[in-house]
Amino acid sequence: MIRYSPNISVMFDASRKASKHILRDFGELEHLQVSVKGQNDFVTNVDLKVQEIIHRELSKARPGFGFIMEEGQSEKIDSENVWIIDPIDGTINLMHGLPFFAISIALRSNNKIIAGVVYNPIQNEFYWAEDGMGAYLNNKRLRVSARKNLDESLMSLGLPALGRKDQEKRLKMQTLIMNKVAGLRSFGAASLALALVAGGKLDGFWELGLSIWDIAAGVILVREAGGLILGIKKNEDPLATGNIIAGNPNIVYELQKVLAT
């Protein structure tokens, strides 16, 4: 039985407490109060309540830590230790009753992501990783895939949606990849796609313009599972730009070359 570190335990407990609110409302979707937050970007009362619970639990466990959060104001972002939170990654999936969404929490210390959790409450799948300790699904060690060729690889990507200004660029990149790989999948939740890369179910993932809370936890999952994280362009920091390529070491550079064409 694997024993969680204090930081992972804190994130796990906060995720589990917050997930009770999600599980209750997932079975009663017709009662969700929905407001528009920009084109194709919705926020529900569940999103806000989950973040409130996570914020409360983490603040209680680690006073003085900062927060970067999807919903609402960030706090103490110049602190040595900062929590990075996406209360529900995959809100639109949740809104449509699709059981593919997650709570994503990462811990940044001295500008380095040192721990992360991605929790799918519907499947009770707890992905977690800590710097130098490996990546896990519940108590099972994760490893990225070993496929060596793009034409054998299954990739995940984000599809352009209503209101995105970069649709043409995204579709061009998608077409380039379609001609090189065995298949493409889009799940609508970057944190879970990265978790699937860490577990070897997907060989790679790429996306443009994500926010740090979308990918921070997933990035350490992939790295601790033996994968690599790159920018779309060389020397680009994905956590700063949101332009990310993730995958096993055999294919990420070839994928980067194709996408940079």
N, C-alpha and C positions, 0 to 999 in steps of 0.2 A: 504494500500500500504506500503510495507516494504521499509525503507530507508537504503541504503547501508552505511556502515562505510567508512571513508576516504580511508582506505587501500583496501577494496573490490572495491570501486569505481575506484581507480587507476588501479587495475588489470582488472576490467571489461572493462574499456575504452581502455586499451592496447590490450586486447584480441579482442575486436570488430574492432579496427583499423587494426590489423594484419589479421583478418579473411577475410577482403575484398580481400586481395591478394590470399588467398586460394580459395575463392568462384569464383574468376575470372578464376583461372587456373584449378579448378576442372572440369569445363565444356569444357576444351580444353586440356585434358590429353596428346594428341599426341604432344603437344608443350613443355612438360616438358623436361628439360635437366637433364639426369640422369647420375650419376657417382657411381661406386661401392665403398663402404666404408667397405669392409670386407664381408665375406660370409653371404649372406642373410640379409645384413644390408646396406640399400641404403640411400643416401641423395639426395634430389632434390633441384633445385633452389628455390622452394617454402619454404622448410624447412629453408634454410639460410635467405631468405628474411623475413619470419615471425619472426625469432629470432631477426634479425636486427631491425625490427619495434618495437617489444616488449622491447628490450634493450633500444632503444632510448626513448620510452615513459616513461618507469619506471625510467630511469636515470634523465629525465627532471622533473618528479614528486617527486622523492626522491633522491636528490643528496647525495652521500656518502654511499648509500647502496651497499653491495656486490652482486655478481652474481655467481651462479653455473648453467652452461648451458650445454645442450647436445652437441650442435655444437660449437666447438671452445673453446677459453680460458676462464677459470673462472677468476673472479676479486674480490679482497678484501674479500676473503672468511673468514677471521678472524674478519670481522666487526661485530658489535653487531646485525645488521639487514642484512639479506642476502636473495635475491630473488633466487628461485630455478625454473628453466624453462625447460620445454620440448616443443619446438615450435610446433611440430606435433607428438603426441603420436599415433602411428598407421600409420606410413609412408607407409608401404607396402600395407595396405588397401587403402590408398589414391592412390598409384601407380596403383592399379588394379580397381580403380573406385568404391570402396566400401565405402559407406557413414558412416563409423564407425571409426572416428579418432577425436582427440581433441587437443586443446591448453591447456596445464597444467601449472599453475603458483602457487607456494606456497611462503609464507613469513616465514622465520625462524628468531626468535628473541631470543638472549641468548640461542642458541642451542635448542630451542623449536619451533615446527611448530605452528604458531598462526593464520594463515589464508591460505585459498587455494581456487582456482577456477579451474574448468574443463569445458571448453566451446566447445561444438560440433557445429560448425558453419553451417553445413548442416541442422541440425534439429533445429537450434537456441535454443539449450538447454544450459542454464547457471547454472551449479552446483556450489554452493559456501558454504563455512563454515568459521566460525571465532570462536576462542577459547571462550567458554562459551556462545555463541550466537545461537547454533544449526546449522543444515545443511539444505540447501534449493535447490530446482530445480526452477529456476526463483523466483517466490514469494510463492511457495508451500513448507511447512515444510516437511522434510524427516524423516522417521523412518526405522530402520532395521526391518527385518521380525521377527515374533514371533514363528516360527517353532521350535520345541523342539527336534526333532529326525533327525539324519543323513539320515535315509532311506526315509524321506519325503522331503529332501532338494535338491535344484538345485544349483550346484556348477559351478564356472568358474575356469579355469586354463590356464596356458601357455603351449602350445604344443612344444615338441622339434623340432628344425629346423636344416637345413643343417649347418654343421660346429660346432654344439654345442658339447663340450666334455663330457657333463653330460647326454647324451641321455638315456643311459641305466638306470641310477638312476631315471630320470624323468619318464620313461616308467614304471618302477617298482612301483613308487609312484602312478602313474595314475591308474595302475591295482588295487592297494590296495583300492583306493577311489572308483573306478567303482563298486566294490562289496559291497559298503556301502551306496551309495546315490541314489536318484531317477533319477538324470541325470547330465551330464557334458556338459559344453559349453566352447568354446574358441573363444575370440573376437579379439585378436591381438592388444589390447590397454588396458593396465593395469589400466590407470586412469579412463577410462569409465567403466571397470568392477567393480572397487571399487565404482564408483558413483552409479552403479546399486545395489551393496550391500547396500549402504547407503539408497537407495530408497526402499529397500525391494523386489526388483524384483529378485535378486539373494540372496541366503541364505549365501553364503560364496565364498571366492576366495583364491587361494594359488598359489605361484609361487616361483621359485628359481632364484637367481643371477640377480635380477633387479637393476637398478641404482636409486639413490635417486630422480632424476627428474621424473622417471616413476611413483613413488608412493607417493611423499611428499604431494601433494594436495589431493590425494585420501585417505590418512591416516586420515587427519583431517575431511574429509567428513564422513567417517565411524564412527569415534569417536564421532563427534558431533550429529550423527544420533542415538546414543545409542549402537553402536557396539564396538567390541574389536579388537585390533591389536596384534598379537603374532608373534614370530619367529617360524620357523620349530622346533628348539630346545628350550628347556626351557631357560629362561634368555637371549635369543638372541635378539639383537636390529635390527629389520627389516630395519630401515633406514640406518644402518651401513653395514649390510651383504647383503641386497636385498632379503633375504629369508623371505617370508611373508605369514601369514595366517590372513584373515580378515573375520568377520562374526558376526552374532548375538551372544549374550553372552551364549545362550543355547547350541550352537554346536561347538564353536571354540576350546574348550579344548578337546572334543572328536575327532575333526578333527586333532588336533595336536598329539594326542596319536596314531592315525592311521598312520599319515605321518612319525612319528618318529620310527615306527616299523622296 
